[in-house]
Amino acid sequence: MRSRKNRLIDPNTVVLLKHIGIGILVISSVVLIIVSIWYGTRVQALTIDSIQVRGGETISHEAIKILALNELVGTYLGLVPRQFTWFYPEDDIKQSVEKIDKIHNVTVNRIKATGILVTFEEYVPDALWCASVESRDCLFLDKNGYAFAFAPNLNGGSFLRFTQVGATPELNNSIATTEEFLKLKSLDSLLSERGWFVSQLELDKEGDAFVVLTDGGELKISLTQHPEKTVENLFVVLTSEEFSHIQPGNFQYIDLRFGNKVFVNEEKLIDASEITDEDVPPATIAE
C-alpha cells in the first residue's frame, strides 16, 4: 500500500516544483555566466591600456591616439568593454583614422598583451590638379598622380600645376596613369636642369601633353615618347645655328611629338582677328 503522505502530494504540484527548480537553476547559471563575463573581461591583464602610433611626417600622432581611444570607450551590449583585448574594435579604429584626408594604408595590430599599434602612411603633396590655369579649385596630387585632398588657395609656383582637357579635378582619382605621371615629372626635372622651368602641364585624351614654360612658350610632347628622348631632340635642334637663339619667352611653341622632326613656331600670340593670309609664316621644321 502507498503511504498516506504520497497520496497527499498532487502530481501537478510535483511537475510544478520540478519546473521551478529547473528555472532557478537556469537563472542561477545565466547570472553566474554574466557575472563571470563582467568581471573576467575587466581583468587588468586583458584590458587595452596603451596605444602606439607609427608613420606619417606631418600628422600628429597624439591626434591618432585620441581617435583610437574614442573607439575604445563603451561596451558591447552593455556587458563587454571595448577595451577587452580579445574583442577590441580593430576595424572601427582603422575606419576612424582613415577619415583623415592625407592618411592611407592604415593597420591596427595588438602588441604584447595589452597594447595596440596603429601604423599609417601619409600622402605627401607633389603637384596640383587644377580645373584651369587660373582656377583656384585644385586638388593635391601625390608622387604617383593620385588626388588625395583639396588644396588651399596657393600663390606662387610652389607646386607644378596639371590640367586636363575636357575633365575636371576629381578627388580620390588619378589625373593619369602612374607611368604617364612619372614621365611628366621626369620631363619637368630634365628641363629644369637645363634652365627651362615648367609652370603647368596640360594633358589631353589623345596621349599628348602641353608644357607651359614659366618664362613663356609651350612645348608639345607625346606621352608615348620617353622624356630623355624628348629633351634630347629639343636641345639637338637648339644647338643648330638656325635655332641657337631660341630661349623660353621668344617663341610661341615647339612641337616635339614627331620624333626627330621638330616643328618650331617663333611667332608671338596675337589677336586672331588681326591675322591675314599674308601674316601666316611658312612652317619651320628642324630635323
N, C-alpha and C positions, 0 to 999 in steps of 0.2 A: 504493500500500500504506500501511496505517496504521502509524504508528511503534510500536515496541515499548513505549514509555513509556505511550502512550494505552491500549494493550491491558492494561497492568498496573493501571489505576485502575478499580475496581469502580463501576458506575453507581449502586449503592445508596449507596456512600460519597459520591459527588458530591451526591446528594439530601440526605444527612445533613448534609454540610458547608453546603449552602445553608440548611437549616433552622436550623442552629446560628448561622450568620451573621445570619439574619433575627431570631432570638431575641435575640442580642446587641444588634442594632440597636434592637429594640423596648424591651428593658430599659434600654438607654442613654437612649433618648428619654424613657421614663417617669421615670427617675431625674432627668434634666435638667429635666423639667416640674415634678417635686416640689420639686427644689432651687430652681427659679425661683419657684415659688409661695411656698415657705418664706421666702425672702429678700425677694421682691417685696412680700409682704403685711406685712412688718415694717419697711418703709421709714418713717422718721420722718414724712415728708410725707404718708403715707397712714394714720397712726395717730391715733385719737381721743386727745387729750391735755388737753382742757378741757371742763368741764360748767358751764353757766349755768342758773339756775333763776329763774323769774318767776311771781308770783301769790300768792294767799293773804294772810291777815292774821295768823294765829297759828301756822301750821305752819312749823317750822324748815326753811329752805332747805338747810341742811347735812344734815339727815336725808334730804331728797330726793336730794341729791348722792350720799350713801352708797349708797342703793338703786340708783341708776344705775350707780355704779362696780362694785357687786357683780355686776350683769348683764354688765359688760364683761370680767369675769375669765374666763379659759379660752380654748378654741379650738373651732372646728368640725372634727369628725373628726380631732382631734389635729393639725391642719395650719394652718388659717387662724385667726388671732387674732380674738376677738370685738371687739377694738378697731379692726379694719380698717374704714376709713371706708365702703367700698362695701357691706359686709355687716354693719354694726353692728346689734345686736339691738333695733331700734326698738320692736317690739311687746312684747318681754319687759320692757323698761324701763317702757313705758306700763302694762302689767298690774301690775307690781310697785308702782308709785306709786299706782295706783287702789285698792289694797288698804287704804289708809288711809281710815277711815270718812268723814272730813269733806271728802274731795277728789273732784272730778268735772271733766269736760271737760279731760282730760289730753292734751297734744300733745307730741310729740318730733320735733324737726327738726334737721338738720345746719346749722351756721352756719360760714361761711368754709370752710376746708379740713379742719381737724382738731378742730372743736368741735361740741358739740350743745347745744341749748337745750330745756329742759323747762319747759313752762308748764302751769298748772293753775288752777282756781277752787276756792274753799273755801266749803263750806256754813257759813252763819252762823246760830246758834240764834236763832229769833224767837219760838217758843212751845213748849209741851209738849203731847203727845198722851198722855193717861193712861187706864188701864183704868177708873178711877173717881175721884171727887173725892179720896178718902182714899188712893188707891193710890200706892205708890212705884214701880210699874212704868210708867215713862214713856219716851217717845221724843222726841228733839229734832225740831222742825219748822223748816224754813227759811221764807223770806219768802213762798213760794208754797204752803205747807202740805204739803210733802214730808218724810216721816220718814226721816232720814238716819243717825241714830246713837242708841244707848242713852244715856239721861240718868242722871247720878248722882242720889243722894237729895238733892233740893234743898229747902231750907227757905225759908219766906217767900214773897213774891209777886214774885220777880224775873222770872218768865215767866208769861204768861197760859196757863191750862190749858184744853185742849179734851178733851172726852169724846164718845163716840158711842154712842147707844142700840143695843144688840144687836151690838156689834162690839168687838173688842179691838185695841189698837195693833199695827200691822204694819210692820216695817222695810222700807224701800225701796218704800213705798206712800204714797198721799196720803189725808188724812182727808176731803177734799172736793175739788171742782174748784177750780182756781186762782181762778176768778171768785167762787165762794162764799166761799172763804177770805179773799180780799181784801175782800169785803163785810163780813165779820165783823170783820176788823181795823179797817176804816174805822168801823164802828159803835162799837167799843171806843174809838177815838180821839175820835169825836164826843161820846160820853158823858163821857169823861174831861175834855173841855174844859168841860163843864157841872158838873163836880164829882161825877159819878156814876161811880164806879170799878168796873170789872168784875174779878172773880176767876176766873170759869170760864164756859165756853160749852159747852153740850151740844147735839149735833146728832142729829136723828132721821132716819128714812128717808123721811119724807114732805115734806121740804123745809122743815121748821121748825127753829128753834133756841131754846134756853132760856138766857137770860143771867142768871147769878147775880152779884149785886152784892156788893162787899166788905163793905158795912155792913148787908147784909140785904135781902131782897126779890128777886124774879125778874121778868124781862121775857120775855114770849113773843113771838117775832117770826117772820116768814116770810122765807125767803131769796129769794123772788121779788120782794120789795119793796126798793127802793133804800134804803140806810142813812140818807141825808139825809131822805127822806120819813118813815121810821120815827121818827127822833128829832124831826122837826118835829111829827108827830102827838102824840107823847108830851108835848112841852112846851106845845103848844097847849092840851091838856087841863089841864096843871098850872097854867096861868095863869088858869084859871077860878076863881071864888070857891069853888066846891064842893070843888075838889081842890087848892087852893093850899097846903094843909098837908102834902101828900104829899112825903115825902123817903125816901131809902134807909133801911130799917130799920123804918118804921112801916106797911108794907103787906106782904101775902103775895105777890101777883103783879099785874102789869098785862099784859093781853093786847093786843098790837098787831098781830095777824095779819090783821085785817079792815079794812084801810084806815083810813077816817076814824072808824070805830066802835071805840072803845077800852073794853075791859072792865077795871074796877078792883076788886080784891078786897083790902080792908084788914084782913081777919081774920087773926089770928096762927095759925100752925100749932099744932094741939093733937092730943092722942091721939084717934084716930078712934073708940075705944071709948066716949069720953065724949060724943060728939055725939048729940043727939036732933033730931027733926024741928023742934022749936021753936027750936033753936040755929042753924039754917041761914038766913042772911040772904038777902034777895032780891038778884038780880043788879043790879049798878050799871053802867050803860052811859053813857059820855060820847060825845057826837057833836060 
